[in-house]
Structures are given as C-alpha cells and as structure tokens.
Amino acid sequence: MSSESSQPLTHSLTLPTQLGQPIQIIAAPGVSDSQTAIESSLFKQWLKSLESENGILATGSFLLKQVLVQ
C-alpha cells in the first residue's frame, strides 16, 4: 500500500468573483477520478450558479474556500 493512496487528491481553482482566493477541491477517499468530476458540465454549472446575479457569491459577502468531491 503506497502512502499516496491514503492522501486525498487536491486541486486548486480560482473563480472570477474570488480573484486571489483560490478554492481547494478535495477528492474524498475512494474517488478515483476527481479531475473528471471537476471538468463535468454539472460541476461547472453549479459554480456558474453560485456566481450568478442571484448566487451566494455574487455580492462578495461570502467566499467559497473548499469543495469536497464524493
């Protein structure tokens, strides 16, 4: 068993509404291809909704710091 398999896979992403505040995306144990999840249209649409005019990130009052992909 390698030590890498016990560590979660992480990626970093920056949104236009949060320049300078990258989001840490962590794959839960057992998730084999988190990159596919991050690149999926469903994930991209979810982020777009958060940043939309009525989204929780629109006003700058909130920041998204971390996402756990399960």
Backbone as XML, in Angstrom:
<?xml version="1.0"?>
<chain id="A" units="angstrom">
  <residue number="1" name="MET">
    <atom name="N" x="0.846" y="-1.176" z="0.000"/>
    <atom name="CA" x="0.000" y="0.000" z="0.000"/>
    <atom name="C" x="0.893" y="1.241" z="0.000"/>
  </residue>
  <residue number="2" name="SER">
    <atom name="N" x="0.715" y="2.093" z="-0.943"/>
    <atom name="CA" x="1.545" y="3.295" z="-1.032"/>
    <atom name="C" x="0.976" y="4.386" z="-0.141"/>
  </residue>
  <residue number="3" name="SER">
    <atom name="N" x="1.840" y="5.299" z="0.271"/>
    <atom name="CA" x="1.385" y="6.396" z="1.120"/>
    <atom name="C" x="0.516" y="7.379" z="0.349"/>
  </residue>
  <residue number="4" name="GLU">
    <atom name="N" x="0.665" y="7.420" z="-0.980"/>
    <atom name="CA" x="-0.133" y="8.337" z="-1.790"/>
    <atom name="C" x="-1.609" y="7.974" z="-1.778"/>
  </residue>
  <residue number="5" name="SER">
    <atom name="N" x="-1.928" y="6.684" z="-1.697"/>
    <atom name="CA" x="-3.324" y="6.275" z="-1.768"/>
    <atom name="C" x="-4.119" y="6.729" z="-0.546"/>
  </residue>
  <residue number="6" name="SER">
    <atom name="N" x="-3.450" y="6.978" z="0.589"/>
    <atom name="CA" x="-4.160" y="7.413" z="1.779"/>
    <atom name="C" x="-4.351" y="8.928" z="1.829"/>
  </residue>
  <residue number="7" name="GLN">
    <atom name="N" x="-3.647" y="9.668" z="0.986"/>
    <atom name="CA" x="-3.772" y="11.116" z="0.970"/>
    <atom name="C" x="-4.820" y="11.536" z="-0.058"/>
  </residue>
  <residue number="8" name="PRO">
    <atom name="N" x="-5.685" y="12.480" z="0.305"/>
    <atom name="CA" x="-6.695" y="12.927" z="-0.665"/>
    <atom name="C" x="-6.054" y="13.689" z="-1.821"/>
  </residue>
  <residue number="9" name="LEU">
    <atom name="N" x="-6.655" y="13.560" z="-2.988"/>
    <atom name="CA" x="-6.202" y="14.318" z="-4.149"/>
    <atom name="C" x="-6.780" y="15.715" z="-4.051"/>
  </residue>
  <residue number="10" name="THR">
    <atom name="N" x="-5.954" y="16.720" z="-4.300"/>
    <atom name="CA" x="-6.438" y="18.095" z="-4.219"/>
    <atom name="C" x="-6.133" y="18.850" z="-5.503"/>
  </residue>
  <residue number="11" name="HIS">
    <atom name="N" x="-6.994" y="19.778" z="-5.808"/>
    <atom name="CA" x="-6.840" y="20.675" z="-6.951"/>
    <atom name="C" x="-7.144" y="22.081" z="-6.448"/>
  </residue>
  <residue number="12" name="SER">
    <atom name="N" x="-6.710" y="23.053" z="-7.201"/>
    <atom name="CA" x="-6.989" y="24.441" z="-6.855"/>
    <atom name="C" x="-7.662" y="25.111" z="-8.043"/>
  </residue>
  <residue number="13" name="LEU">
    <atom name="N" x="-8.608" y="25.979" z="-7.766"/>
    <atom name="CA" x="-9.391" y="26.643" z="-8.796"/>
    <atom name="C" x="-9.666" y="28.071" z="-8.338"/>
  </residue>
  <residue number="14" name="THR">
    <atom name="N" x="-9.601" y="29.028" z="-9.251"/>
    <atom name="CA" x="-9.905" y="30.414" z="-8.920"/>
    <atom name="C" x="-11.093" y="30.882" z="-9.754"/>
  </residue>
  <residue number="15" name="LEU">
    <atom name="N" x="-12.072" y="31.464" z="-9.093"/>
    <atom name="CA" x="-13.257" y="31.988" z="-9.769"/>
    <atom name="C" x="-13.079" y="33.479" z="-10.040"/>
  </residue>
  <residue number="16" name="PRO">
    <atom name="N" x="-13.692" y="33.989" z="-11.102"/>
    <atom name="CA" x="-13.605" y="35.423" z="-11.402"/>
    <atom name="C" x="-14.110" y="36.315" z="-10.265"/>
  </residue>
  <residue number="17" name="THR">
    <atom name="N" x="-15.079" y="35.833" z="-9.498"/>
    <atom name="CA" x="-15.614" y="36.633" z="-8.390"/>
    <atom name="C" x="-14.741" y="36.558" z="-7.141"/>
  </residue>
  <residue number="18" name="GLN">
    <atom name="N" x="-13.736" y="35.693" z="-7.159"/>
    <atom name="CA" x="-12.869" y="35.500" z="-5.998"/>
    <atom name="C" x="-11.405" y="35.534" z="-6.403"/>
  </residue>
  <residue number="19" name="LEU">
    <atom name="N" x="-11.009" y="36.503" z="-7.179"/>
    <atom name="CA" x="-9.618" y="36.592" z="-7.594"/>
    <atom name="C" x="-8.726" y="36.700" z="-6.365"/>
  </residue>
  <residue number="20" name="GLY">
    <atom name="N" x="-7.664" y="35.945" z="-6.356"/>
    <atom name="CA" x="-6.758" y="35.944" z="-5.215"/>
    <atom name="C" x="-7.209" y="35.059" z="-4.071"/>
  </residue>
  <residue number="21" name="GLN">
    <atom name="N" x="-8.346" y="34.393" z="-4.226"/>
    <atom name="CA" x="-8.883" y="33.498" z="-3.201"/>
    <atom name="C" x="-9.168" y="32.132" z="-3.827"/>
  </residue>
  <residue number="22" name="PRO">
    <atom name="N" x="-8.154" y="31.326" z="-4.052"/>
    <atom name="CA" x="-8.387" y="30.032" z="-4.709"/>
    <atom name="C" x="-9.257" y="29.100" z="-3.868"/>
  </residue>
  <residue number="23" name="ILE">
    <atom name="N" x="-9.968" y="28.244" z="-4.559"/>
    <atom name="CA" x="-10.818" y="27.235" z="-3.931"/>
    <atom name="C" x="-10.043" y="25.930" z="-3.938"/>
  </residue>
  <residue number="24" name="GLN">
    <atom name="N" x="-9.997" y="25.276" z="-2.804"/>
    <atom name="CA" x="-9.341" y="23.977" z="-2.713"/>
    <atom name="C" x="-10.402" y="22.911" z="-2.967"/>
  </residue>
  <residue number="25" name="ILE">
    <atom name="N" x="-10.157" y="22.059" z="-3.953"/>
    <atom name="CA" x="-11.083" y="20.980" z="-4.283"/>
    <atom name="C" x="-10.415" y="19.677" z="-3.872"/>
  </residue>
  <residue number="26" name="ILE">
    <atom name="N" x="-11.067" y="18.960" z="-2.974"/>
    <atom name="CA" x="-10.507" y="17.742" z="-2.400"/>
    <atom name="C" x="-11.361" y="16.553" z="-2.812"/>
  </residue>
  <residue number="27" name="ALA">
    <atom name="N" x="-10.705" y="15.491" z="-3.261"/>
    <atom name="CA" x="-11.404" y="14.251" z="-3.591"/>
    <atom name="C" x="-11.470" y="13.385" z="-2.337"/>
  </residue>
  <residue number="28" name="ALA">
    <atom name="N" x="-12.654" y="12.933" z="-1.997"/>
    <atom name="CA" x="-12.835" y="12.060" z="-0.842"/>
    <atom name="C" x="-12.162" y="10.717" z="-1.109"/>
  </residue>
  <residue number="29" name="PRO">
    <atom name="N" x="-11.808" y="10.000" z="-0.052"/>
    <atom name="CA" x="-11.232" y="8.668" z="-0.242"/>
    <atom name="C" x="-12.158" y="7.802" z="-1.086"/>
  </residue>
  <residue number="30" name="GLY">
    <atom name="N" x="-11.590" y="7.106" z="-2.035"/>
    <atom name="CA" x="-12.365" y="6.244" z="-2.918"/>
    <atom name="C" x="-12.745" y="6.883" z="-4.238"/>
  </residue>
  <residue number="31" name="VAL">
    <atom name="N" x="-12.594" y="8.195" z="-4.360"/>
    <atom name="CA" x="-12.879" y="8.874" z="-5.625"/>
    <atom name="C" x="-11.647" y="8.723" z="-6.499"/>
  </residue>
  <residue number="32" name="SER">
    <atom name="N" x="-11.791" y="8.015" z="-7.598"/>
    <atom name="CA" x="-10.627" y="7.695" z="-8.418"/>
    <atom name="C" x="-10.301" y="8.750" z="-9.464"/>
  </residue>
  <residue number="33" name="ASP">
    <atom name="N" x="-11.292" y="9.491" z="-9.926"/>
    <atom name="CA" x="-11.019" y="10.457" z="-10.989"/>
    <atom name="C" x="-11.709" y="11.785" z="-10.700"/>
  </residue>
  <residue number="34" name="SER">
    <atom name="N" x="-11.161" y="12.516" z="-9.760"/>
    <atom name="CA" x="-11.762" y="13.795" z="-9.386"/>
    <atom name="C" x="-11.660" y="14.815" z="-10.508"/>
  </residue>
  <residue number="35" name="GLN">
    <atom name="N" x="-10.657" y="14.695" z="-11.355"/>
    <atom name="CA" x="-10.490" y="15.642" z="-12.461"/>
    <atom name="C" x="-11.692" y="15.577" z="-13.404"/>
  </residue>
  <residue number="36" name="THR">
    <atom name="N" x="-12.211" y="14.382" z="-13.644"/>
    <atom name="CA" x="-13.398" y="14.231" z="-14.484"/>
    <atom name="C" x="-14.594" y="14.934" z="-13.841"/>
  </residue>
  <residue number="37" name="ALA">
    <atom name="N" x="-14.723" y="14.810" z="-12.529"/>
    <atom name="CA" x="-15.823" y="15.480" z="-11.823"/>
    <atom name="C" x="-15.696" y="16.994" z="-11.937"/>
  </residue>
  <residue number="38" name="ILE">
    <atom name="N" x="-14.487" y="17.513" z="-11.770"/>
    <atom name="CA" x="-14.249" y="18.954" z="-11.833"/>
    <atom name="C" x="-14.523" y="19.501" z="-13.232"/>
  </residue>
  <residue number="39" name="GLU">
    <atom name="N" x="-14.223" y="18.714" z="-14.237"/>
    <atom name="CA" x="-14.419" y="19.151" z="-15.619"/>
    <atom name="C" x="-15.830" y="18.882" z="-16.133"/>
  </residue>
  <residue number="40" name="SER">
    <atom name="N" x="-16.677" y="18.255" z="-15.331"/>
    <atom name="CA" x="-18.027" y="17.910" z="-15.776"/>
    <atom name="C" x="-18.890" y="19.158" z="-15.941"/>
  </residue>
  <residue number="41" name="SER">
    <atom name="N" x="-19.861" y="19.062" z="-16.824"/>
    <atom name="CA" x="-20.766" y="20.191" z="-17.053"/>
    <atom name="C" x="-21.609" y="20.475" z="-15.810"/>
  </residue>
  <residue number="42" name="LEU">
    <atom name="N" x="-21.946" y="19.451" z="-15.045"/>
    <atom name="CA" x="-22.732" y="19.642" z="-13.824"/>
    <atom name="C" x="-21.958" y="20.487" z="-12.802"/>
  </residue>
  <residue number="43" name="PHE">
    <atom name="N" x="-20.683" y="20.192" z="-12.595"/>
    <atom name="CA" x="-19.858" y="20.953" z="-11.651"/>
    <atom name="C" x="-19.686" y="22.390" z="-12.130"/>
  </residue>
  <residue number="44" name="LYS">
    <atom name="N" x="-19.421" y="22.563" z="-13.420"/>
    <atom name="CA" x="-19.248" y="23.910" z="-13.975"/>
    <atom name="C" x="-20.533" y="24.727" z="-13.851"/>
  </residue>
  <residue number="45" name="GLN">
    <atom name="N" x="-21.683" y="24.097" z="-14.074"/>
    <atom name="CA" x="-22.968" y="24.788" z="-13.945"/>
    <atom name="C" x="-23.234" y="25.176" z="-12.493"/>
  </residue>
  <residue number="46" name="TRP">
    <atom name="N" x="-22.861" y="24.307" z="-11.568"/>
    <atom name="CA" x="-23.027" y="24.600" z="-10.145"/>
    <atom name="C" x="-22.214" y="25.838" z="-9.764"/>
  </residue>
  <residue number="47" name="LEU">
    <atom name="N" x="-20.956" y="25.892" z="-10.208"/>
    <atom name="CA" x="-20.121" y="27.064" z="-9.925"/>
    <atom name="C" x="-20.699" y="28.327" z="-10.566"/>
  </residue>
  <residue number="48" name="LYS">
    <atom name="N" x="-21.177" y="28.193" z="-11.795"/>
    <atom name="CA" x="-21.769" y="29.332" z="-12.501"/>
    <atom name="C" x="-22.997" y="29.851" z="-11.742"/>
  </residue>
  <residue number="49" name="SER">
    <atom name="N" x="-23.795" y="28.946" z="-11.207"/>
    <atom name="CA" x="-24.979" y="29.341" z="-10.436"/>
    <atom name="C" x="-24.587" y="30.085" z="-9.159"/>
  </residue>
  <residue number="50" name="LEU">
    <atom name="N" x="-23.522" y="29.640" z="-8.516"/>
    <atom name="CA" x="-23.054" y="30.316" z="-7.305"/>
    <atom name="C" x="-22.612" y="31.744" z="-7.591"/>
  </residue>
  <residue number="51" name="GLU">
    <atom name="N" x="-22.058" y="31.964" z="-8.787"/>
    <atom name="CA" x="-21.546" y="33.283" z="-9.163"/>
    <atom name="C" x="-22.578" y="34.161" z="-9.870"/>
  </residue>
  <residue number="52" name="SER">
    <atom name="N" x="-23.722" y="33.594" z="-10.217"/>
    <atom name="CA" x="-24.730" y="34.346" z="-10.969"/>
    <atom name="C" x="-25.246" y="35.533" z="-10.158"/>
  </residue>
  <residue number="53" name="GLU">
    <atom name="N" x="-26.040" y="36.369" z="-10.792"/>
    <atom name="CA" x="-26.582" y="37.575" z="-10.152"/>
    <atom name="C" x="-27.277" y="37.269" z="-8.828"/>
  </residue>
  <residue number="54" name="ASN">
    <atom name="N" x="-27.974" y="36.145" z="-8.761"/>
    <atom name="CA" x="-28.691" y="35.759" z="-7.546"/>
    <atom name="C" x="-27.935" y="34.719" z="-6.724"/>
  </residue>
  <residue number="55" name="GLY">
    <atom name="N" x="-26.722" y="34.392" z="-7.135"/>
    <atom name="CA" x="-25.936" y="33.377" z="-6.444"/>
    <atom name="C" x="-25.332" y="33.886" z="-5.145"/>
  </residue>
  <residue number="56" name="ILE">
    <atom name="N" x="-24.986" y="32.957" z="-4.288"/>
    <atom name="CA" x="-24.470" y="33.306" z="-2.960"/>
    <atom name="C" x="-23.119" y="34.026" z="-3.012"/>
  </residue>
  <residue number="57" name="LEU">
    <atom name="N" x="-22.370" y="33.870" z="-4.105"/>
    <atom name="CA" x="-21.062" y="34.522" z="-4.220"/>
    <atom name="C" x="-21.121" y="35.861" z="-4.949"/>
  </residue>
  <residue number="58" name="ALA">
    <atom name="N" x="-22.287" y="36.244" z="-5.432"/>
    <atom name="CA" x="-22.420" y="37.434" z="-6.282"/>
    <atom name="C" x="-22.033" y="38.735" z="-5.588"/>
  </residue>
  <residue number="59" name="THR">
    <atom name="N" x="-22.377" y="38.889" z="-4.334"/>
    <atom name="CA" x="-22.152" y="40.166" z="-3.653"/>
    <atom name="C" x="-20.761" y="40.310" z="-3.054"/>
  </residue>
  <residue number="60" name="GLY">
    <atom name="N" x="-20.040" y="39.206" z="-2.956"/>
    <atom name="CA" x="-18.725" y="39.255" z="-2.327"/>
    <atom name="C" x="-18.786" y="39.116" z="-0.815"/>
  </residue>
  <residue number="61" name="SER">
    <atom name="N" x="-19.975" y="38.923" z="-0.272"/>
    <atom name="CA" x="-20.131" y="38.750" z="1.178"/>
    <atom name="C" x="-19.671" y="37.373" z="1.644"/>
  </residue>
  <residue number="62" name="PHE">
    <atom name="N" x="-19.698" y="36.414" z="0.726"/>
    <atom name="CA" x="-19.304" y="35.047" z="1.050"/>
    <atom name="C" x="-18.174" y="34.613" z="0.135"/>
  </residue>
  <residue number="63" name="LEU">
    <atom name="N" x="-17.335" y="33.709" z="0.639"/>
    <atom name="CA" x="-16.271" y="33.102" z="-0.157"/>
    <atom name="C" x="-16.438" y="31.595" z="-0.128"/>
  </residue>
  <residue number="64" name="LEU">
    <atom name="N" x="-16.151" y="30.963" z="-1.234"/>
    <atom name="CA" x="-16.104" y="29.509" z="-1.296"/>
    <atom name="C" x="-14.641" y="29.135" z="-1.136"/>
  </residue>
  <residue number="65" name="LYS">
    <atom name="N" x="-14.319" y="28.409" z="-0.082"/>
    <atom name="CA" x="-12.922" y="28.083" z="0.194"/>
    <atom name="C" x="-12.570" y="26.646" z="-0.141"/>
  </residue>
  <residue number="66" name="GLN">
    <atom name="N" x="-13.544" y="25.738" z="-0.008"/>
    <atom name="CA" x="-13.227" y="24.329" z="-0.173"/>
    <atom name="C" x="-14.443" y="23.565" z="-0.681"/>
  </residue>
  <residue number="67" name="VAL">
    <atom name="N" x="-14.187" y="22.601" z="-1.562"/>
    <atom name="CA" x="-15.228" y="21.715" z="-2.082"/>
    <atom name="C" x="-14.731" y="20.289" z="-1.900"/>
  </residue>
  <residue number="68" name="LEU">
    <atom name="N" x="-15.576" y="19.429" z="-1.375"/>
    <atom name="CA" x="-15.252" y="18.018" z="-1.219"/>
    <atom name="C" x="-16.018" y="17.233" z="-2.274"/>
  </residue>
  <residue number="69" name="VAL">
    <atom name="N" x="-15.295" y="16.555" z="-3.158"/>
    <atom name="CA" x="-15.911" y="15.726" z="-4.197"/>
    <atom name="C" x="-16.039" y="14.319" z="-3.633"/>
  </residue>
  <residue number="70" name="GLN">
    <atom name="N" x="-17.283" y="13.828" z="-3.556"/>
    <atom name="CA" x="-17.522" y="12.494" z="-3.004"/>
    <atom name="C" x="-17.997" y="11.542" z="-4.055"/>
  </residue>
</chain>
